[in-house]
Amino acid sequence: MLIETTIIEENVRIQGRDRMLEGVLAYPADRAKFTALIAGPHPFLGGDMRNNVVDTLSKTLASGGGVTLAFDYGGVGESEGGPTDWPAAMSAFWKDGMIPEEHDWVDDVGAAMAATREWCDAPLVLVGYSFGCWSIANHLRDSSAHAVVLVSPNPKQHVFDDLADCDVPLLIVHSDNDFTCSVSEMMTWFESIREPKVRVQLSAGEHFFRGHEAELAKVVLEFLQGQRLPGVEQIEDTR
């Protein structure tokens, strides 16, 4: 269990390439020891900053000593931009599995990453969930991240070649019954990617981890506790 920690949440606005994005910072009342940018799932699949997985990760990592930034992609919530015709875009997404606007959402991750650096100079951790894994991966080359966490990545849908150019510690967390990517497919992909890496398989979490959010967040926090980030001897054990 996490010890009782005072967590402050602050609504923020992020300057994107051509639009303003809404986000929320969560951080402990005392000194932060790392920062974590959390990129959520696809906007058509529950991708907002209050998504169950995103929200739990944000609060748990803040309780563990981090400043976390979650945000809404363009066109979601109060964030500007997004498809001009949402029904048509959604129809195209379900037909083809992707839409051109996804590249704009990847750009949103870059804007959020720049804001994270501006607001806090502690070591940076990049966390992606589902579509957010690919969004994060597209920015690894210029991120200067100290650790990367990918929750429910789908290598069948997205190409993760940029992982090869980033040799920082990598954690991949997935479920044993994820409908988007089977265990065998995940293991084959995991074996093909670079070191250093850790894979954690959770039971019966499906793709959305409903009811398993705390277990997932504990895995991520414990992974980060094991990383000796610059300027941090050890993140306190918050269990």
C-alpha positions in Angstrom: 0.0 0.0 0.0 1.0 3.6 -0.6 1.7 5.6 2.6 -0.5 8.6 3.2 0.9 11.3 0.9 -0.5 14.7 0.1 -0.9 14.9 -3.7 -1.6 18.2 -5.4 -3.4 18.3 -8.7 -3.2 21.3 -11.0 -5.0 21.9 -14.3 -2.6 23.2 -16.9 -2.6 24.4 -20.5 0.0 23.1 -23.0 1.0 25.0 -26.1 0.9 22.5 -28.9 2.1 23.0 -32.5 -1.0 24.8 -33.6 -3.4 24.4 -30.6 -3.8 24.5 -26.9 -4.0 21.3 -25.0 -5.5 20.6 -21.5 -3.5 18.7 -19.0 -3.3 17.9 -15.3 -0.1 17.9 -13.2 -0.1 15.7 -10.1 2.8 16.0 -7.6 3.7 15.4 -3.9 3.7 18.3 -1.5 7.4 17.7 -0.8 10.3 17.6 -3.3 9.8 15.7 -6.5 12.4 13.2 -7.4 11.4 12.4 -11.0 8.9 13.5 -13.7 6.6 11.2 -15.7 4.8 12.1 -18.9 1.8 9.8 -19.3 0.4 9.4 -22.8 -3.0 7.7 -22.9 -4.9 5.5 -25.3 -6.5 6.4 -28.6 -9.1 9.1 -28.4 -11.6 6.7 -30.0 -10.8 4.1 -27.3 -11.2 6.0 -24.0 -8.1 8.2 -24.6 -8.4 11.0 -22.1 -6.5 12.1 -19.1 -9.0 10.7 -16.7 -8.8 7.2 -18.2 -8.8 4.6 -15.5 -5.2 3.5 -16.2 -3.8 6.9 -16.8 -5.4 8.4 -13.7 -4.2 5.5 -11.5 -0.7 5.7 -12.8 -0.7 9.5 -12.4 -1.7 9.4 -8.7 0.5 6.4 -7.9 3.6 7.8 -9.4 3.0 11.1 -7.7 2.6 9.3 -4.4 5.9 7.7 -5.1 7.7 11.0 -5.5 7.1 12.1 -9.1 5.6 15.0 -10.9 3.2 13.5 -13.4 1.7 15.1 -16.5 -1.4 13.6 -18.2 -3.1 15.4 -21.0 -5.9 15.3 -23.5 -5.1 14.8 -27.2 -6.3 17.5 -29.6 -10.1 17.5 -29.9 -10.6 15.6 -26.6 -12.1 17.3 -23.6 -11.1 21.0 -23.7 -8.1 20.4 -25.9 -8.3 22.3 -29.2 -8.1 20.7 -32.7 -8.8 17.1 -33.6 -10.7 15.8 -36.6 -13.0 18.3 -38.3 -15.6 15.5 -38.8 -15.5 13.1 -35.8 -18.1 10.7 -37.1 -16.3 10.3 -40.4 -12.9 10.0 -38.7 -14.3 7.3 -36.4 -15.8 5.4 -39.3 -12.4 5.5 -41.1 -10.7 4.3 -37.9 -12.9 1.3 -37.5 -12.5 0.5 -41.2 -8.7 1.0 -41.6 -7.4 0.8 -38.1 -5.8 4.2 -38.3 -6.5 7.8 -39.4 -4.2 10.7 -40.5 -5.0 12.7 -37.4 -3.1 10.2 -35.3 0.1 11.9 -36.4 -1.2 15.2 -35.0 -1.8 13.3 -31.7 1.8 12.1 -31.8 2.8 15.8 -32.1 0.7 16.5 -29.0 3.0 14.1 -27.1 6.0 16.2 -28.2 4.4 19.4 -26.9 3.5 17.7 -23.6 7.1 16.4 -23.3 8.5 19.9 -23.9 6.1 21.3 -21.2 7.2 18.7 -18.8 10.8 19.7 -19.2 10.0 23.3 -18.8 8.0 22.8 -15.6 10.3 20.3 -13.9 14.0 19.5 -14.4 14.0 16.2 -12.5 14.9 13.0 -14.5 12.2 12.2 -17.1 10.3 9.0 -17.4 8.0 8.3 -20.4 4.9 6.2 -19.9 2.7 5.1 -22.7 -0.6 3.1 -22.5 -2.0 1.4 -25.6 -1.9 4.0 -28.5 0.2 6.1 -26.1 3.0 3.5 -26.4 3.4 4.3 -30.1 3.0 8.0 -29.5 5.8 7.9 -26.9 8.0 5.7 -29.0 8.0 8.4 -31.8 9.7 10.8 -29.5 12.4 8.6 -27.9 15.3 9.9 -30.1 15.0 13.5 -28.7 13.5 12.7 -25.3 16.6 12.3 -23.1 14.4 10.0 -21.0 15.9 8.0 -18.2 13.3 5.2 -18.4 10.5 4.1 -20.6 7.3 2.2 -19.6 5.0 0.7 -22.2 1.6 -0.6 -21.0 -0.3 -2.8 -23.4 1.7 -2.0 -26.6 0.4 -3.5 -29.8 3.3 -4.3 -32.1 0.7 -5.8 -34.6 -0.8 -2.4 -35.1 2.2 -0.1 -34.7 5.9 -0.1 -35.7 8.3 0.4 -32.8 11.6 0.8 -34.7 12.5 3.9 -32.7 13.0 1.7 -29.6 16.3 0.6 -31.2 17.7 4.1 -30.8 16.9 4.4 -27.1 18.9 2.2 -24.8 17.5 3.3 -21.4 15.7 0.8 -19.1 12.5 -0.3 -20.7 9.5 -1.9 -18.9 6.7 -3.6 -20.9 3.5 -4.6 -19.0 0.8 -6.6 -20.7 -2.1 -8.9 -19.8 -2.3 -12.6 -20.5 -5.7 -12.1 -22.2 -5.3 -8.9 -24.2 -7.5 -9.1 -27.2 -5.2 -6.8 -29.2 -2.1 -8.9 -29.0 -1.7 -12.5 -27.8 0.9 -13.6 -25.2 2.9 -15.5 -27.9 2.9 -12.5 -30.2 4.0 -10.2 -27.4 6.8 -12.6 -26.3 8.0 -12.9 -29.9 8.1 -9.1 -30.2 9.7 -8.7 -26.8 12.5 -11.1 -27.7 13.3 -9.1 -30.8 13.8 -5.7 -29.2 16.9 -4.2 -27.5 18.2 -4.5 -24.0 17.9 -3.5 -21.2 14.3 -4.5 -20.9 11.9 -6.1 -18.5 8.5 -7.8 -19.3 5.8 -8.2 -16.7 2.7 -10.2 -17.6 -0.4 -9.7 -15.5 -3.3 -12.1 -15.2 -6.8 -11.4 -16.5 -6.4 -7.7 -17.0 -7.5 -7.8 -20.7 -6.4 -4.6 -22.5 -8.1 -2.1 -20.2 -7.1 -3.4 -16.7 -10.4 -2.6 -15.2 -10.2 -3.7 -11.5 -6.4 -4.3 -11.9 -5.3 -0.7 -12.0 -3.6 -0.7 -8.6 -1.7 -3.9 -9.4 -0.5 -2.4 -12.7 0.6 0.9 -11.1 2.5 -1.1 -8.4 4.5 -2.9 -11.1 5.4 0.4 -12.7 6.4 2.1 -9.5 8.5 -0.8 -8.3 10.3 -0.8 -11.7 11.1 2.9 -11.2 12.2 2.2 -7.7 14.8 -0.1 -9.1 16.3 2.5 -11.5 19.0 4.7 -10.2 18.0 7.9 -11.9 20.6 10.8 -12.0 20.5 12.7 -8.7 18.3 10.1 -7.0 19.9 7.4 -4.8 16.6 5.5 -4.5 13.0 6.4 -4.7 11.5 5.7 -1.3 9.6 2.5 -0.8 6.0 3.6 -0.5 4.5 0.2 0.3 
